Amino acid sequence: MNLLLKRDLSSKASTLGSLFVDDQFAMWTLEDVVRAGPKVPGETAIPAGTYSVVIDDSVRFARMMPHVLDVPQFTGIRIHAGNVAADTRGCIIVGLTRGPDRVTRSREAFDRLYRLLWDAQARMEPAALTVLDASVFVPPNPTSP
């Protein structure tokens, strides 16, 4: 299973994005702010890149949760429900609708994604999450060489 998170530009409070599952738009995302400098614990989005995702036991949530593995300078990155950046603590929040600095219908979105990941894991199909920053999608300046 391939997950693709395409980020929008960050505001002062959060970073919104779009999550695609096997090339199909699935839901919106909300993360902490993307920072070019040093990581700020609980306030910085994970770096762009490709990561494995598994469902395993989460101590914080006291249940099985999607876990984004091997994120540089981060531990315990999960995909979970929430609404605003204060709910993320560095994790990725999903929602079916969005507004400025927030996603809503998050539990419904999370349940959908969880089922897809659970089924893939049961089939022993690896899941990978690719995170692309907004700058990847900025069109080139037509006057530049």
N, C-alpha and C positions, 0 to 999 in steps of 0.2 A: 504494500500500500504506500502510495506517495502522497505526502501532505506538502503543500506549498503555501507559505505565509508571505504575502506581498504587503509590505508595510507602506503606509502613507507617511507623510512628513510628521514628525513629532510636534506637539504643542508644548507649552511650558509644563503641562501636567501629565501627558500620556502620549502613546503612539497607537493609532488605530490601524487596522489592516484588514485584508481579505484572506480567508483560508479556503484553499482548493483541495479537494480529495480526488485523486486520480484525474486531474485536469478539469474537474467540475467545481464551480463555486459552491461552497457548502455553508459558510457562515462568516461573520465578522469576528475580528479579534481586537483585544485591547491589551497593551503591555505598558510597562514603565517607559520612560523617555530613553531614546537612543542617545548615548553619549559618546563623543569621540575620545574623551580623556579617560582618566582612571574610573574604574567601576565604583559606584556608590552603593553599598549594600542596601537591598530593599528598594532602590530607586532607579536602577539601571536595567534596561532591556538587554536580553542576551545578545551576543554578537551574531551578525549574519553568518550563515554557514549551513551545513547539512549535518543532522543529528539523528541517531536511532531513537525510536520511541517504543517503549514497552509498557505494559500494564503490570504494576507491582504494588506491594503494600506500602502505603504512606503512613508514617507515624503521625505526622501533623493532622491528616484528615481521618485517620483511624479506619481506613478502608483501602481497597484497591483503586489505584488512580493511574492515568497516563503519566509516564515519567520520561522526560527528555534527557537523554544520557550524554555524558562526556562534554558538557558545555564548559569552555575555558573560563576559569575564575568563578564559576558558579557551581553550587550543589543543590540538589533537591528541587530542580525545576520541574514543575507540573503543568499540565493543562487542566484548568478547572473552571468552575462557575464563579461569577462575581460581576460587579457592575462598573467600578471605577478603579483608577490606578492604586488607590489605597488598599484595594483587595488583592493586588497582584504579588507583592513581595518578590518581584523578579520573574514571576511565572507568566503564563499566557492564559488570558481569559477569553472565552468564546461567548458569542451571543447571536441571536437571529435578527436583531435590529440594533441600530446604533444612533447616537447623537453626539454632540460635542463632548469629547473626553469621557464617553460612557458607552457600554453595550447593555442591552436588555434582552429579556427572554433567554437568559444565560443558562438556566438549568435545563431547559428544553434543548438548547444547542449542545450543551455538554452531554446530555443523555444520548443524543444522536451520534455524536462523535465517539463516545465511549463504546456504544454497540458496534460501530464499524471497526474500531481498533480491537475490541474483544474478539470479534469474529475473525479478523485477520490473524490475530495471535493464535486462536484455536486452530486455524488452518496451517499454522507455523509459517505464515507469510510475514516477512520482515516489514516493519513500518519505518519510513524515513521522513523526517521533517526538514525541508529546505526553507530557510528564512532569507528573504531578499529585502534589502533596504530600499527606501523610496528613491534614493539617488540612482539606482539601477535603471529606473524608468524615466528619468528626466531626459527629454528630447535634446539632441545636440543643438547648439546655437547655429542657425543657418549662416551667420556671417563668419563663423570660425573656420580656419583652414582645414 
